[in-house]
Amino acid sequence: MNQGVQGPLTVCLLDYNRPKEAELCLRSVHDNILVSPLQVLFLSNGGDQSAARSFYDQGLIDTLVLN
């Protein structure tokens, strides 16, 4: 069993109007990447950005960039 790896590791995700897919990806990152510390950077590239704000409020991302 993997005990995890020492980080830091930053995961960057780029999104444009795919909230369902983005949420699945974010949850997968948190469930499967065993690195500490882990930082998730989310770049929302326009469109409806309410889901991106919600991901931030839920703690799924550490840094939110709205474009």
SULDA-V319585 format. One record per run of one state. SS is the DSSP state (alpha for helix, beta for strand, coil for the rest). FROM is the first residue (numbers start at 0). LEN is the number of residues. If there is no record, write none. Layout:
BEGIN
{{SS;FROM;LEN} {SS;FROM;LEN}}
END
This chain:
BEGIN
{{coil;0;4} {beta;4;11} {coil;15;3} {alpha;18;14} {coil;32;2} {beta;34;10} {coil;44;5} {alpha;49;9} {coil;58;4} {beta;62;4} {coil;66;1}}
END
